[in-house]
Amino acid sequence: MGTIRPEHQPGVTAVADKDIDKKKVLATLDRILEAELAGVVRYTHYSFMIFGYSRIPVISWFESQANESLAHARQVGEMITHLGGEPSLAIGKLLDRHDYDMSEILRKCLEHERSAQALYRKLLSQTEGRSIMLEEYARTQIATEELHSGEIEKMLRRPG
């Protein structure tokens, strides 16, 4: 009979307490969860407020961003419970004003994406060299958020 490795025993997480500052990591993961949930609300709200001849493709883009934010929220919630934490019931900063000029909406989206990048970078700094799972998760999310920021920056550019 083989023995059960500690990380496979009930009640034992795969990440040892000595490897990371679990309290700080869980706090960062909660902020990420709150930001991703705010992204769901933000992108969904913006999708309602788009008018004009380019409405259909723009709405589709906002809806896909909202869906992706929800997927990210679910993923980070699973990370939190994996580490033995309880996911926050709070939501991050929502819209501070209602400006529906397309350029202003995109600038607010870019601000939101950059804020998310900063949170994922904070997670990376807390886990780098200490937890491969969390480090790779943070790196993957940073890359995804950088792609989102790049897309928004391209949408804000004027042709020519």
DSSP file (Angstrom, degrees, kcal/mol; ACC not computed):
  #  RESIDUE AA STRUCTURE BP1 BP2  ACC     N-H-->O    O-->H-N    N-H-->O    O-->H-N    TCO  KAPPA ALPHA  PHI   PSI    X-CA   Y-CA   Z-CA
    1    1 A M              0   0    0      0, 0.0     2,-0.1     0, 0.0     0, 0.0   0.000 360.0 360.0 360.0 134.5    0.0    0.0    0.0
    2    2 A G        -     0   0    0      1,-0.1     2,-0.3     0, 0.0     0, 0.0  -0.449 360.0-116.0 -84.5 163.4    1.2    3.4   -0.9
    3    3 A T        -     0   0    0     -2,-0.1     2,-0.5     1,-0.0    -1,-0.1  -0.694  26.4-111.0 -97.6 155.3    0.9    6.4    1.4
    4    4 A I        -     0   0    0     -2,-0.3     5,-0.1     2,-0.0    -1,-0.0  -0.737  33.0-123.0 -85.4 125.1   -1.1    9.5    0.6
    5    5 A R    >   -     0   0    0     -2,-0.5     3,-2.3     1,-0.1     4,-0.4  -0.363  26.2-111.6 -63.6 148.3    1.0   12.5   -0.1
    6    6 A P  G >  S+     0   0    0      0, 0.0     3,-1.5     0, 0.0     6,-0.1   0.848 116.2  58.0 -52.6 -38.7    0.2   15.4    2.3
    7    7 A E  G 3  S+     0   0    0      1,-0.3     7,-0.1     7,-0.1     4,-0.1   0.636 106.0  50.8 -70.7 -10.8   -1.2   17.5   -0.5
    8    8 A H  G <  S+     0   0    0     -3,-2.3    -1,-0.3     5,-0.1    -3,-0.1   0.373  86.9 103.6-104.5   3.1   -3.8   14.8   -1.3
    9    9 A Q  S X  S-     0   0    0     -3,-1.5     3,-1.9    -4,-0.4    -4,-0.0  -0.619  86.3 -94.0 -83.7 144.7   -5.0   14.3    2.3
   10   10 A P  T 3  S+     0   0    0      0, 0.0    -1,-0.1     0, 0.0     3,-0.1  -0.295 110.2  17.4 -56.4 136.7   -8.4   15.9    3.2
   11   11 A G  T 3  S+     0   0    0      1,-0.2     2,-0.5    -4,-0.1    -4,-0.1   0.431  99.8 109.4  82.5  -1.1   -8.1   19.3    4.7
   12   12 A V    <   -     0   0    0     -3,-1.9    -1,-0.2    -6,-0.1     2,-0.1  -0.934  59.7-143.9-111.3 123.5   -4.5   19.9    3.4
   13   13 A T        -     0   0    0     -2,-0.5    70,-0.1     2,-0.2    -4,-0.1  -0.465  19.9-120.8 -82.6 159.1   -4.0   22.3    0.6
   14   14 A A  S    S+     0   0    0     68,-0.3     2,-0.6    -2,-0.1    -7,-0.1   0.659  98.8  70.3 -72.4 -16.3   -1.4   21.8   -2.1
   15   15 A V  S    S-     0   0    0     67,-0.2    -2,-0.2    -8,-0.1     2,-0.1  -0.910  84.2-135.7-107.4 117.8    0.4   25.0   -1.2
   16   16 A A    >>  -     0   0    0     -2,-0.6     3,-1.3     1,-0.1     4,-0.9  -0.397  15.2-123.4 -72.3 147.2    2.2   24.9    2.1
   17   17 A D  T 34 S+     0   0    0      1,-0.3     5,-0.4     2,-0.2     3,-0.2   0.827 111.0  58.5 -57.8 -33.1    1.8   27.8    4.5
   18   18 A K  T 34 S+     0   0    0      1,-0.2    -1,-0.3     3,-0.1     3,-0.1   0.725  98.5  60.8 -71.9 -19.7    5.6   28.2    4.6
   19   19 A D  T <4 S+     0   0    0     -3,-1.3     2,-0.3     1,-0.1    -1,-0.2   0.873 115.8  11.8 -76.5 -37.5    5.8   28.7    0.8
   20   20 A I  S  < S-     0   0    0     -4,-0.9     2,-1.4    -3,-0.2     3,-0.1  -0.900  79.6-104.3-135.5 161.8    3.6   31.8    0.6
   21   21 A D     >  -     0   0    0    105,-0.4     4,-2.7    -2,-0.3     3,-0.3  -0.743  41.1-169.2 -84.9  91.2    2.1   34.4    2.9
   22   22 A K  H  > S+     0   0    0     -2,-1.4     4,-3.0    -5,-0.4     5,-0.2   0.838  78.8  55.1 -57.3 -38.5   -1.3   32.9    2.6
   23   23 A K  H  > S+     0   0    0      2,-0.2     4,-1.9     1,-0.2    -1,-0.2   0.934 112.8  41.9 -61.9 -46.2   -3.1   35.8    4.3
   24   24 A K  H  > S+     0   0    0     -3,-0.3     4,-2.3     2,-0.2    -2,-0.2   0.905 115.2  50.4 -67.6 -41.7   -1.6   38.3    1.8
   25   25 A V  H  X S+     0   0    0     -4,-2.7     4,-2.8     1,-0.2    -2,-0.2   0.925 110.9  48.8 -63.3 -44.5   -2.2   36.1   -1.2
   26   26 A L  H  X S+     0   0    0     -4,-3.0     4,-2.3    -5,-0.2    -1,-0.2   0.884 109.9  52.3 -63.4 -37.5   -5.8   35.5   -0.2
   27   27 A A  H  X S+     0   0    0     -4,-1.9     4,-1.9    -5,-0.2    -1,-0.2   0.913 111.7  46.3 -63.8 -41.6   -6.3   39.2    0.3
   28   28 A T  H  X S+     0   0    0     -4,-2.3     4,-2.3     2,-0.2    -2,-0.2   0.916 111.1  51.7 -66.3 -43.1   -4.9   39.8   -3.2
   29   29 A L  H  X S+     0   0    0     -4,-2.8     4,-2.6     1,-0.2    -2,-0.2   0.885 108.3  52.4 -61.5 -37.8   -7.1   37.1   -4.7
   30   30 A D  H  X S+     0   0    0     -4,-2.3     4,-2.6     2,-0.2    -1,-0.2   0.910 108.5  49.8 -63.7 -41.6  -10.1   38.6   -3.1
   31   31 A R  H  X S+     0   0    0     -4,-1.9     4,-2.3     2,-0.2    -2,-0.2   0.893 111.0  50.4 -63.6 -38.0   -9.3   42.0   -4.7
   32   32 A I  H  X S+     0   0    0     -4,-2.3     4,-2.8     2,-0.2     5,-0.2   0.933 109.9  49.9 -63.9 -45.5   -8.9   40.3   -8.0
   33   33 A L  H  X S+     0   0    0     -4,-2.6     4,-2.4     1,-0.2    -2,-0.2   0.932 111.5  48.6 -57.7 -47.0  -12.3   38.5   -7.6
   34   34 A E  H  X S+     0   0    0     -4,-2.6    58,-2.6     1,-0.2     4,-2.0   0.889 112.2  49.0 -61.8 -40.3  -13.9   41.9   -6.7
   35   35 A A  H  X S+     0   0    0     -4,-2.3     4,-1.9     2,-0.2    -1,-0.2   0.906 110.9  49.4 -67.1 -41.7  -12.3   43.5   -9.7
   36   36 A E  H  X S+     0   0    0     -4,-2.8     4,-1.6     2,-0.2    -2,-0.2   0.899 111.0  49.7 -66.1 -39.3  -13.4   40.8  -12.1
   37   37 A L  H  X S+     0   0    0     -4,-2.4     4,-1.8     1,-0.2    -1,-0.2   0.887 109.2  52.1 -66.0 -37.4  -17.0   40.9  -10.8
   38   38 A A  H  X S+     0   0    0     -4,-2.0     4,-3.1     1,-0.2    -1,-0.2   0.872 105.6  56.5 -63.4 -35.5  -17.0   44.7  -11.3
   39   39 A G  H  X S+     0   0    0     -4,-1.9     4,-2.7     2,-0.2     5,-0.3   0.878 102.6  54.5 -62.5 -38.0  -15.8   44.0  -14.9
   40   40 A V  H  X S+     0   0    0     -4,-1.6     4,-1.9     2,-0.2    -1,-0.2   0.948 114.0  40.9 -59.4 -48.4  -18.9   41.9  -15.4
   41   41 A V  H  X S+     0   0    0     -4,-1.8     4,-2.9     2,-0.2     5,-0.2   0.937 116.2  49.8 -65.9 -47.3  -21.1   44.7  -14.4
   42   42 A R  H  X S+     0   0    0     -4,-3.1     4,-2.6     1,-0.2     5,-0.2   0.950 114.6  41.7 -58.5 -53.9  -19.1   47.4  -16.2
   43   43 A Y  H  X S+     0   0    0     -4,-2.7     4,-1.8     1,-0.2    -1,-0.2   0.866 115.4  50.7 -66.9 -35.5  -19.0   45.6  -19.5
   44   44 A T  H  X S+     0   0    0     -4,-1.9     4,-1.1    -5,-0.3    -1,-0.2   0.938 111.3  48.4 -65.6 -45.4  -22.6   44.5  -19.3
   45   45 A H  H >X S+     0   0    0     -4,-2.9     4,-0.9     1,-0.2     3,-0.9   0.934 110.5  50.7 -59.7 -47.1  -23.7   48.0  -18.5
   46   46 A Y  H >< S+     0   0    0     -4,-2.6     3,-0.8     1,-0.3    -1,-0.2   0.868 102.5  61.1 -60.6 -35.2  -21.7   49.5  -21.4
   47   47 A S  H >< S+     0   0    0     -4,-1.8     3,-0.6     1,-0.3    -1,-0.3   0.817 103.4  51.3 -62.9 -28.0  -23.2   47.0  -23.8
   48   48 A F  H << S+     0   0    0     -4,-1.1    -1,-0.3    -3,-0.9    -2,-0.2   0.763 107.7  53.6 -74.7 -24.7  -26.7   48.4  -23.0
   49   49 A M  T << S+     0   0    0     -4,-0.9     2,-0.5    -3,-0.8    -1,-0.2   0.193  78.0 110.4-103.2  15.8  -25.5   52.0  -23.7
   50   50 A I    <   +     0   0    0     -3,-0.6     2,-0.3    -4,-0.2    51,-0.1  -0.804  40.0 169.7 -95.6 129.1  -24.0   51.7  -27.2
   51   51 A F        +     0   0    0     -2,-0.5     3,-0.2     4,-0.0     2,-0.2  -0.878  27.3  57.3-131.2 163.3  -25.9   53.3  -30.0
   52   52 A G  S >  S-     0   0    0     -2,-0.3     3,-1.7     1,-0.2     4,-0.2  -0.459  96.0 -48.1 108.0-178.9  -25.2   54.1  -33.6
   53   53 A Y  T 3  S+     0   0    0      1,-0.3     3,-0.3    -2,-0.2    -1,-0.2   0.688 131.9  50.5 -69.0 -19.8  -24.3   52.3  -36.8
   54   54 A S  T 3> S+     0   0    0     -3,-0.2     4,-1.7     1,-0.2    -1,-0.3   0.218  78.1 112.6 -99.6  15.9  -21.5   50.3  -35.2
   55   55 A R  H <>  +     0   0    0     -3,-1.7     4,-3.1     1,-0.2     5,-0.3   0.893  67.7  55.7 -55.4 -49.2  -23.7   49.1  -32.3
   56   56 A I  H  > S+     0   0    0     -3,-0.3     4,-2.1     1,-0.2    -1,-0.2   0.927 111.8  38.9 -59.8 -53.0  -23.8   45.4  -33.1
   57   57 A P  H  > S+     0   0    0      0, 0.0     4,-1.9     0, 0.0    -1,-0.2   0.871 117.7  50.8 -67.3 -32.2  -20.1   44.6  -33.2
   58   58 A V  H  X S+     0   0    0     -4,-1.7     4,-2.5     2,-0.2    -2,-0.2   0.925 110.0  49.0 -69.8 -43.3  -19.4   46.8  -30.2
   59   59 A I  H  X S+     0   0    0     -4,-3.1     4,-2.8     1,-0.2     5,-0.2   0.927 109.7  53.0 -58.9 -44.5  -22.1   45.2  -28.1
   60   60 A S  H  X S+     0   0    0     -4,-2.1     4,-2.1    -5,-0.3    -1,-0.2   0.895 108.6  49.7 -58.6 -41.6  -20.8   41.8  -29.0
   61   61 A W  H  X S+     0   0    0     -4,-1.9     4,-2.1     2,-0.2    -1,-0.2   0.934 111.6  47.8 -64.4 -46.4  -17.3   42.8  -27.9
   62   62 A F  H  X S+     0   0    0     -4,-2.5     4,-2.4     1,-0.2    -2,-0.2   0.905 111.2  51.4 -62.0 -41.1  -18.6   44.2  -24.5
   63   63 A E  H  X S+     0   0    0     -4,-2.8     4,-2.5     1,-0.2    -1,-0.2   0.900 109.3  49.7 -62.9 -40.3  -20.6   41.0  -24.0
   64   64 A S  H  X S+     0   0    0     -4,-2.1     4,-2.2    -5,-0.2    -1,-0.2   0.877 110.4  50.7 -67.1 -35.5  -17.6   38.8  -24.6
   65   65 A Q  H  X S+     0   0    0     -4,-2.1     4,-2.5     2,-0.2    -2,-0.2   0.902 110.2  49.8 -66.7 -40.4  -15.6   40.9  -22.2
   66   66 A A  H  X S+     0   0    0     -4,-2.4     4,-2.1     2,-0.2    -2,-0.2   0.923 111.7  48.4 -62.8 -44.2  -18.3   40.5  -19.5
   67   67 A N  H  X S+     0   0    0     -4,-2.5     4,-2.1     1,-0.2    -2,-0.2   0.894 111.7  49.4 -63.2 -39.9  -18.4   36.8  -20.1
   68   68 A E  H  X S+     0   0    0     -4,-2.2     4,-2.6     2,-0.2    -1,-0.2   0.897 108.7  52.8 -67.4 -39.2  -14.6   36.6  -19.8
   69   69 A S  H  X S+     0   0    0     -4,-2.5     4,-2.4     2,-0.2    -2,-0.2   0.899 109.2  50.0 -61.3 -39.8  -14.7   38.6  -16.6
   70   70 A L  H  X S+     0   0    0     -4,-2.1     4,-2.4     2,-0.2    -2,-0.2   0.907 109.9  50.1 -65.2 -41.1  -17.2   36.2  -15.2
   71   71 A A  H  X S+     0   0    0     -4,-2.1     4,-2.2     1,-0.2    -2,-0.2   0.908 111.4  49.0 -62.2 -41.4  -15.0   33.2  -16.2
   72   72 A H  H  X S+     0   0    0     -4,-2.6     4,-2.7     2,-0.2     5,-0.2   0.897 109.5  52.5 -64.4 -40.0  -12.0   34.9  -14.5
   73   73 A A  H  X S+     0   0    0     -4,-2.4     4,-2.3     1,-0.2    -2,-0.2   0.915 110.1  47.9 -62.5 -42.8  -14.1   35.5  -11.4
   74   74 A R  H  X S+     0   0    0     -4,-2.4     4,-2.0     2,-0.2    -1,-0.2   0.917 112.1  50.4 -62.8 -42.1  -15.0   31.9  -11.2
   75   75 A Q  H  X S+     0   0    0     -4,-2.2     4,-1.8     1,-0.2    -2,-0.2   0.927 112.3  44.9 -63.7 -46.0  -11.4   30.9  -11.7
   76   76 A V  H  X S+     0   0    0     -4,-2.7     4,-2.4     1,-0.2    -1,-0.2   0.860 109.4  56.8 -70.1 -33.1  -10.1   33.1   -9.0
   77   77 A G  H  X S+     0   0    0     -4,-2.3     4,-2.2    -5,-0.2    -1,-0.2   0.901 106.8  49.6 -60.5 -40.2  -12.9   32.0   -6.6
   78   78 A E  H  X S+     0   0    0     -4,-2.0     4,-2.2     2,-0.2    -2,-0.2   0.877 108.8  52.6 -65.3 -37.8  -11.7   28.4   -7.1
   79   79 A M  H  X S+     0   0    0     -4,-1.8     4,-1.7     2,-0.2    -2,-0.2   0.920 108.5  51.3 -62.5 -42.7   -8.1   29.5   -6.3
   80   80 A I  H  <>S+     0   0    0     -4,-2.4     5,-2.7     1,-0.2     3,-0.3   0.940 113.1  42.9 -61.0 -48.3   -9.4   31.1   -3.1
   81   81 A T  H ><5S+     0   0    0     -4,-2.2     3,-1.3     1,-0.2    -1,-0.2   0.834 108.0  60.7 -69.7 -29.9  -11.2   28.0   -2.0
   82   82 A H  H 3<5S+     0   0    0     -4,-2.2   -68,-0.3     1,-0.3    -1,-0.2   0.871 105.9  48.1 -60.0 -36.7   -8.3   25.8   -3.1
   83   83 A L  T 3<5S-     0   0    0     -4,-1.7    -1,-0.3    -3,-0.3    -2,-0.2   0.410 126.7-102.3 -85.7   2.5   -6.1   27.8   -0.6
   84   84 A G  T < 5S+     0   0    0     -3,-1.3    -3,-0.2     1,-0.3    -2,-0.1   0.556  80.9 127.3  90.9   7.5   -8.7   27.3    2.2
   85   85 A G      < -     0   0    0     -5,-2.7    -1,-0.3    -6,-0.2   -62,-0.0  -0.353  59.3-122.0 -91.5 174.9  -10.2   30.8    1.9
   86   86 A E        -     0   0    0     -2,-0.1   -56,-0.0    -3,-0.1    -9,-0.0  -0.982  34.6-114.7-117.7 120.8  -13.7   32.0    1.5
   87   87 A P        -     0   0    0      0, 0.0   -57,-0.1     0, 0.0   -10,-0.1  -0.207  35.1-103.6 -58.6 141.0  -14.3   34.3   -1.5
   88   88 A S        -     0   0    0      1,-0.1   -11,-0.0     2,-0.0     0, 0.0  -0.258  15.5-150.9 -60.0 146.4  -15.3   37.9   -0.9
   89   89 A L        +     0   0    0      2,-0.1    -1,-0.1   -55,-0.0     2,-0.1   0.360  68.6  99.4 -96.8   1.7  -18.9   38.9   -1.3
   90   90 A A        -     0   0    0    -60,-0.0     2,-0.4     1,-0.0   -53,-0.1  -0.307  63.9-140.1 -83.2 169.8  -17.9   42.4   -2.2
   91   91 A I        -     0   0    0    -54,-0.1   -56,-0.2     1,-0.1   -57,-0.1  -0.977  20.9-113.9-130.3 146.0  -17.6   43.9   -5.7
   92   92 A G        -     0   0    0    -58,-2.6   -57,-0.1    -2,-0.4    -1,-0.1   0.062  58.2 -48.3 -69.3-176.3  -14.9   46.2   -6.9
   93   93 A K        -     0   0    0      1,-0.1    -1,-0.2     3,-0.0     2,-0.1  -0.286  60.2-162.2 -58.1 129.4  -15.2   49.8   -8.0
   94   94 A L        -     0   0    0      1,-0.2    -1,-0.1    -3,-0.1   -56,-0.1  -0.225  44.2 -42.2 -98.5-166.2  -18.1   50.4  -10.4
   95   95 A L        -     0   0    0      1,-0.2    -1,-0.2   -57,-0.1     3,-0.1  -0.340  43.8-165.3 -62.5 134.0  -18.8   53.3  -12.7
   96   96 A D  S    S+     0   0    0      1,-0.3     2,-0.3    -3,-0.1    -1,-0.2   0.634  74.1   9.3 -96.8 -15.7  -18.1   56.6  -11.1
   97   97 A R  S    S-     0   0    0      2,-0.1     2,-1.0     0, 0.0    -1,-0.3  -0.983  73.2-117.6-156.5 160.2  -20.0   58.6  -13.7
   98   98 A H        +     0   0    0     -2,-0.3     2,-0.6    -3,-0.1    -3,-0.0  -0.726  45.7 153.3-106.5  84.3  -22.2   57.9  -16.7
   99   99 A D        -     0   0    0     -2,-1.0    -2,-0.1     1,-0.1     0, 0.0  -0.960  19.6-174.4-112.5 119.5  -20.4   59.2  -19.8
  100  100 A Y        +     0   0    0     -2,-0.6     2,-0.4     4,-0.1    -1,-0.1   0.147  38.0 127.2-108.0  20.3  -21.5   57.3  -22.9
  101  101 A D     >  -     0   0    0      1,-0.1     4,-2.7   -51,-0.1     5,-0.2  -0.637  64.7-129.8 -69.9 131.6  -19.1   58.8  -25.4
  102  102 A M  H  > S+     0   0    0     -2,-0.4     4,-2.5     1,-0.2     5,-0.2   0.876 105.7  50.4 -57.0 -41.9  -17.4   55.8  -27.0
  103  103 A S  H  > S+     0   0    0      1,-0.2     4,-2.2     2,-0.2    -1,-0.2   0.910 112.1  47.6 -63.1 -41.1  -13.9   57.1  -26.5
  104  104 A E  H  > S+     0   0    0      2,-0.2     4,-2.3     1,-0.2    -2,-0.2   0.902 110.4  52.0 -67.5 -40.1  -14.6   57.8  -22.8
  105  105 A I  H  X S+     0   0    0     -4,-2.7     4,-2.2     1,-0.2    -2,-0.2   0.934 111.2  47.4 -59.2 -46.1  -16.1   54.4  -22.4
  106  106 A L  H  X S+     0   0    0     -4,-2.5     4,-2.6     1,-0.2    -2,-0.2   0.874 109.4  53.1 -66.1 -36.7  -13.0   52.8  -23.9
  107  107 A R  H  X S+     0   0    0     -4,-2.2     4,-2.3     2,-0.2    -1,-0.2   0.904 109.9  48.8 -63.5 -39.8  -10.7   54.9  -21.7
  108  108 A K  H  X S+     0   0    0     -4,-2.3     4,-2.2     2,-0.2    -2,-0.2   0.886 110.9  50.7 -65.9 -37.9  -12.6   53.7  -18.6
  109  109 A C  H  X S+     0   0    0     -4,-2.2     4,-2.6     2,-0.2    -2,-0.2   0.910 109.4  50.5 -64.1 -42.0  -12.2   50.1  -19.9
  110  110 A L  H  X S+     0   0    0     -4,-2.6     4,-2.5     2,-0.2    -2,-0.2   0.907 109.4  50.9 -62.8 -41.9   -8.5   50.6  -20.4
  111  111 A E  H  X S+     0   0    0     -4,-2.3     4,-2.1     2,-0.2    -1,-0.2   0.913 110.8  49.3 -60.3 -43.5   -8.2   52.0  -16.9
  112  112 A H  H  X S+     0   0    0     -4,-2.2     4,-2.1     2,-0.2    -2,-0.2   0.919 111.3  48.7 -62.6 -45.0  -10.1   48.9  -15.6
  113  113 A E  H  X S+     0   0    0     -4,-2.6     4,-2.3     1,-0.2    -2,-0.2   0.897 111.5  49.3 -63.9 -40.9   -7.9   46.5  -17.5
  114  114 A R  H  X S+     0   0    0     -4,-2.5     4,-2.1     2,-0.2    -1,-0.2   0.871 109.0  52.7 -67.4 -36.1   -4.7   48.2  -16.2
  115  115 A S  H  X S+     0   0    0     -4,-2.1     4,-1.8     2,-0.2    -1,-0.2   0.908 109.5  49.1 -64.0 -41.7   -6.0   48.0  -12.7
  116  116 A A  H  X S+     0   0    0     -4,-2.1     4,-2.4     1,-0.2    -2,-0.2   0.907 108.3  54.0 -63.5 -41.7   -6.6   44.3  -13.1
  117  117 A Q  H  X S+     0   0    0     -4,-2.3     4,-2.6     1,-0.2    -2,-0.2   0.917 106.2  52.7 -57.8 -43.1   -3.1   43.9  -14.5
  118  118 A A  H  X S+     0   0    0     -4,-2.1     4,-2.1     1,-0.2    -1,-0.2   0.891 109.0  49.4 -61.8 -39.8   -1.7   45.6  -11.4
  119  119 A L  H  X S+     0   0    0     -4,-1.8     4,-2.2     2,-0.2    -1,-0.2   0.919 112.0  47.3 -65.7 -43.1   -3.5   43.2   -9.1
  120  120 A Y  H  X S+     0   0    0     -4,-2.4     4,-2.3     2,-0.2    -2,-0.2   0.870 110.9  52.3 -66.8 -35.3   -2.3   40.2  -11.1
  121  121 A R  H  X S+     0   0    0     -4,-2.6     4,-2.5     2,-0.2    -1,-0.2   0.882 107.8  52.2 -66.0 -37.3    1.3   41.6  -11.0
  122  122 A K  H  X S+     0   0    0     -4,-2.1     4,-1.6     2,-0.2    -2,-0.2   0.930 109.4  49.4 -62.4 -44.5    0.9   41.9   -7.2
  123  123 A L  H  X S+     0   0    0     -4,-2.2     4,-1.2     1,-0.2    -2,-0.2   0.914 109.5  52.2 -59.7 -42.9   -0.1   38.3   -7.0
  124  124 A L  H >X S+     0   0    0     -4,-2.3     4,-2.6     1,-0.2     3,-0.6   0.921 108.0  50.7 -60.0 -44.2    2.9   37.3   -9.1
  125  125 A S  H 3< S+     0   0    0     -4,-2.5    -1,-0.2     1,-0.2    -2,-0.2   0.822 111.4  49.4 -64.6 -29.2    5.2   39.2   -6.8
  126  126 A Q  H 3< S+     0   0    0     -4,-1.6  -105,-0.4    -5,-0.2    -1,-0.2   0.691 123.8  28.7 -80.4 -18.9    3.7   37.4   -3.8
  127  127 A T  H XX S+     0   0    0     -4,-1.2     3,-2.8    -3,-0.6     4,-2.0   0.569  80.7 126.0-119.9 -13.3    4.0   33.9   -5.4
  128  128 A E  T 3< S+     0   0    0     -4,-2.6     4,-0.1     1,-0.3    -4,-0.0  -0.274  91.0   2.1 -57.4 125.4    7.0   34.0   -7.7
  129  129 A G  T 34 S+     0   0    0      2,-0.1    -1,-0.3     1,-0.1     3,-0.1   0.470 126.5  71.9  77.7   1.7    9.3   31.2   -6.9
  130  130 A R  T <4 S+     0   0    0     -3,-2.8     2,-0.3     1,-0.3    -2,-0.2   0.678 103.9  19.5-117.9 -31.1    7.0   30.0   -4.1
  131  131 A S     X  -     0   0    0     -4,-2.0     4,-2.8     1,-0.1    -1,-0.3  -0.873  54.1-165.3-147.8 108.6    4.0   28.4   -5.8
  132  132 A I  H  > S+     0   0    0     -2,-0.3     4,-3.0     1,-0.2     5,-0.3   0.914  92.7  53.3 -60.1 -43.4    4.2   27.2   -9.4
  133  133 A M  H  > S+     0   0    0      1,-0.2     4,-2.1     2,-0.2    -1,-0.2   0.948 115.5  37.8 -58.7 -51.4    0.4   27.0   -9.6
  134  134 A L  H  > S+     0   0    0      2,-0.2     4,-2.6     1,-0.2    -1,-0.2   0.867 116.3  53.1 -70.5 -36.0   -0.3   30.5   -8.4
  135  135 A E  H  X S+     0   0    0     -4,-2.8     4,-2.6    -8,-0.3    -2,-0.2   0.939 112.3  43.9 -63.9 -46.8    2.7   32.0  -10.3
  136  136 A E  H  X S+     0   0    0     -4,-3.0     4,-2.6    -5,-0.2     5,-0.2   0.884 112.5  53.1 -66.8 -38.0    1.6   30.4  -13.6
  137  137 A Y  H  X S+     0   0    0     -4,-2.1     4,-2.3    -5,-0.3    -2,-0.2   0.947 111.3  46.4 -59.1 -48.6   -2.0   31.5  -13.0
  138  138 A A  H  X S+     0   0    0     -4,-2.6     4,-2.5     1,-0.2    -2,-0.2   0.923 112.8  49.4 -61.7 -45.3   -0.8   35.1  -12.4
  139  139 A R  H  X S+     0   0    0     -4,-2.6     4,-2.4     1,-0.2    -1,-0.2   0.913 111.2  49.4 -61.0 -43.5    1.4   35.1  -15.5
  140  140 A T  H  X S+     0   0    0     -4,-2.6     4,-2.1     1,-0.2    -1,-0.2   0.916 112.9  46.9 -62.3 -43.3   -1.4   33.8  -17.7
  141  141 A Q  H  X S+     0   0    0     -4,-2.3     4,-2.8     2,-0.2     5,-0.2   0.875 109.8  53.2 -69.2 -36.7   -3.8   36.4  -16.4
  142  142 A I  H  X S+     0   0    0     -4,-2.5     4,-2.5     2,-0.2    -2,-0.2   0.939 109.8  48.7 -61.2 -46.0   -1.3   39.2  -16.9
  143  143 A A  H  X S+     0   0    0     -4,-2.4     4,-2.0     1,-0.2    -2,-0.2   0.911 112.3  48.8 -60.3 -42.9   -0.8   38.1  -20.5
  144  144 A T  H  X S+     0   0    0     -4,-2.1     4,-2.1     1,-0.2    -2,-0.2   0.928 112.3  47.3 -63.1 -45.9   -4.6   38.0  -21.0
  145  145 A E  H  X S+     0   0    0     -4,-2.8     4,-2.5     1,-0.2    -1,-0.2   0.859 109.4  54.4 -66.6 -34.8   -5.1   41.5  -19.5
  146  146 A E  H  X S+     0   0    0     -4,-2.5     4,-2.3    -5,-0.2    -1,-0.2   0.899 107.7  50.4 -64.4 -39.3   -2.2   42.9  -21.6
  147  147 A L  H  X S+     0   0    0     -4,-2.0     4,-2.2     2,-0.2    -2,-0.2   0.917 110.2  50.0 -62.6 -42.7   -3.9   41.6  -24.7
  148  148 A H  H  X S+     0   0    0     -4,-2.1     4,-2.3     1,-0.2    -2,-0.2   0.928 110.6  49.2 -61.2 -45.3   -7.2   43.2  -23.6
  149  149 A S  H  X S+     0   0    0     -4,-2.5     4,-2.7     1,-0.2    -1,-0.2   0.909 109.8  52.0 -60.8 -42.1   -5.4   46.5  -23.0
  150  150 A G  H  X S+     0   0    0     -4,-2.3     4,-2.1     1,-0.2    -1,-0.2   0.892 108.6  50.4 -62.1 -40.4   -3.7   46.3  -26.4
  151  151 A E  H  X S+     0   0    0     -4,-2.2     4,-2.0     2,-0.2    -1,-0.2   0.915 111.9  47.4 -63.6 -43.1   -7.1   45.8  -28.1
  152  152 A I  H  X S+     0   0    0     -4,-2.3     4,-1.8     2,-0.2    -2,-0.2   0.919 109.7  53.1 -65.7 -42.8   -8.6   48.7  -26.4
  153  153 A E  H  X S+     0   0    0     -4,-2.7     4,-0.9     1,-0.2    -1,-0.2   0.894 109.2  50.0 -58.9 -39.5   -5.6   50.9  -27.2
  154  154 A K  H >< S+     0   0    0     -4,-2.1     3,-0.5     1,-0.2    -1,-0.2   0.890 108.3  52.5 -65.9 -38.5   -6.0   49.9  -30.9
  155  155 A M  H 3< S+     0   0    0     -4,-2.0    -1,-0.2     1,-0.2    -2,-0.2   0.816 107.9  52.4 -66.4 -28.9   -9.7   50.8  -30.7
  156  156 A L  H 3< S+     0   0    0     -4,-1.8    -1,-0.2    -5,-0.1    -2,-0.2   0.683  90.8  98.1 -80.0 -18.1   -8.8   54.3  -29.3
  157  157 A R  S << S-     0   0    0     -4,-0.9     3,-0.0    -3,-0.5    -3,-0.0  -0.407  73.2-128.5 -71.3 145.6   -6.4   55.0  -32.2
  158  158 A R        -     0   0    0     -2,-0.1    -2,-0.1     1,-0.1    -1,-0.1  -0.751  32.8-102.9 -89.4 140.3   -7.4   57.1  -35.1
  159  159 A P              0   0    0      0, 0.0    -1,-0.1     0, 0.0     0, 0.0  -0.283 360.0 360.0 -60.2 145.8   -6.8   55.6  -38.6
  160  160 A G              0   0    0     -3,-0.0    -3,-0.0     0, 0.0    -2,-0.0   0.436 360.0 360.0 104.0 360.0   -3.9   57.0  -40.5
